[in-house]
Amino acid sequence: MAKKSTETHKPIEIRLKSDLSPIWVDNINIGMREDNISFIRFLTNLPEGMVEQTQIMTSKEHLKKFIDALCSSVNYYPIKKENTVKNEKK
């Protein structure tokens, strides 16, 4: 018979900032550095032109988790087309 763990795990605390206003995003630009750091820009289309709303830098691993969360939330998993592969043969 397996022993039951007597350890209790503290729940993860998430601190939300209720004073942040939501932003509308029309476009996302992602750039990757050679050290696997990603640079993400969220952009909005306005009559005057495109406006950058925010910039985020994160690791490639965290970006993959972020993309997985987005895909699973809308139940959409795009398939990479062969002719859009860039810089794969370096």
C-alpha positions in Angstrom: 0.0 0.0 0.0 1.4 3.4 -0.9 2.0 5.9 1.8 0.0 9.1 1.7 2.0 12.3 1.6 1.6 14.3 4.8 3.0 17.4 3.1 0.5 20.2 2.3 1.2 22.4 -0.6 0.6 26.1 -0.3 -1.6 27.4 -3.2 0.0 29.6 -5.8 -0.7 33.3 -5.1 -1.5 35.5 -8.1 -1.5 39.2 -7.5 -3.7 41.0 -9.9 -3.5 44.7 -10.6 -7.1 46.0 -10.8 -5.9 49.4 -11.9 -4.6 48.2 -15.3 -6.8 49.0 -18.2 -7.3 46.4 -20.9 -5.9 47.1 -24.3 -7.2 46.1 -27.8 -4.6 44.3 -29.9 -4.9 43.9 -33.7 -1.4 42.6 -34.4 1.5 40.8 -32.7 5.1 41.0 -33.8 7.6 38.5 -32.5 11.4 38.6 -32.9 13.9 36.1 -31.7 17.4 36.9 -30.6 20.3 34.4 -31.0 20.3 33.7 -27.2 16.6 32.5 -27.4 15.2 35.6 -25.9 11.9 36.7 -27.6 10.8 40.3 -28.1 7.0 40.6 -28.5 5.1 43.8 -29.6 1.4 44.2 -29.3 0.0 46.7 -31.8 -3.3 48.4 -32.5 -4.6 49.8 -35.8 -5.9 53.3 -35.6 -7.1 55.7 -38.3 -3.8 57.6 -37.8 -1.7 54.5 -38.1 -0.5 51.6 -36.1 0.2 52.2 -32.4 2.5 50.0 -30.2 0.6 49.2 -27.0 3.3 47.2 -25.1 6.5 45.4 -25.4 7.4 42.1 -23.7 10.7 40.2 -23.5 10.7 36.6 -22.4 12.6 33.3 -23.0 11.8 31.0 -25.9 10.5 28.4 -23.4 8.1 30.8 -21.8 6.9 32.0 -25.2 6.1 28.4 -26.2 4.0 28.0 -23.1 2.2 31.3 -23.8 1.5 30.2 -27.4 0.3 26.8 -26.2 -2.1 28.5 -23.7 -3.5 30.8 -26.5 -4.0 27.8 -28.9 -5.7 25.7 -26.3 -8.0 28.5 -25.1 -9.4 29.0 -28.7 -9.0 25.3 -29.7 -6.9 26.3 -32.7 -3.7 24.6 -33.5 -2.2 25.9 -36.8 -0.1 23.6 -39.0 3.2 25.0 -40.2 3.4 25.2 -44.0 6.6 24.0 -45.6 7.1 27.0 -47.8 7.0 29.4 -44.8 10.1 27.9 -43.0 12.7 30.6 -42.5 16.3 30.2 -41.6 16.0 26.5 -40.8 19.0 25.5 -42.8 21.7 27.4 -40.8 
